[in-house]
């Protein structure tokens, strides 16, 4: 059999998504709107879930890496009907990984000095993130589960050779672990509060917000974000909704919006 006989179009699969944002912006509530979810909890974000969203089923909160591996292997090896895996959050997972490594290296004062130094500690943490991503890839491929990684946001300093330094929103993690949840996923989105500056030219300006939230998943210099869905601007994110539902085909467009678009198309013609 020739290798050319194996050529074909990749089969459709559920998405692998990373959602980041500040505390209290609705990351877990958004993830819970995906079909038939199960949650692996490194923190108890379900305690703060929106009242407009059904609380999903969840494993016990993990305290050590072994519990995480056991929960992932149970989903891989056992029969179940869950359609979405939510990991809440990879930021907290990193704290658990760091603590586990430092528990095995009592002489190290911090992760940078662990395992002999020279970056071995952060590399070991990144390898554990890689193991998480690999297991989730198996669930996505074999069990046809959508995967949602939740992360807390932080500011990242960008130093590029051809422009002035600037900051952007990224995942609150050590740099070596970030690629597992940014480079190797289908969509990265950032939840933010819509805000504006208020104040005169000779006054100290203040940031104001009416609580309206936006979901940013298009390429922008201001945040680590991407998508392959043709989305090119921020999406409004009302409480209890899934701003990606229609784009991913898991929700039907609102009938009124569909009628409105049809009317507009007719007028343009």
Buried (B, 14 or more C-beta within 10 A) or exposed (E): EEEEEEEEEEEEEBBBBBBBBBEEBBBBBBBBBBBEBBBBBBBEBBEEBBEEBEBBEBBEBBEEBEBBBEBBEEBBEEEEEBBBBBBBBBBBBBBBBBEBBBEEBEEBEEBBBBBEEEBBBBBBBBEBBBBBBEBBEBBBEEBEBBBBBBBBBBEBEEEEEEEEEEEBBBBBBBEBBBBBBBEBBBBBBBBBBEEEEEEEEEEEEEEEEEEEBBBBBBEBEEBBBBBEBEBEEBBEBEEBBBBBBBBBEBBEEEEEEEEEEEEEEEEEE
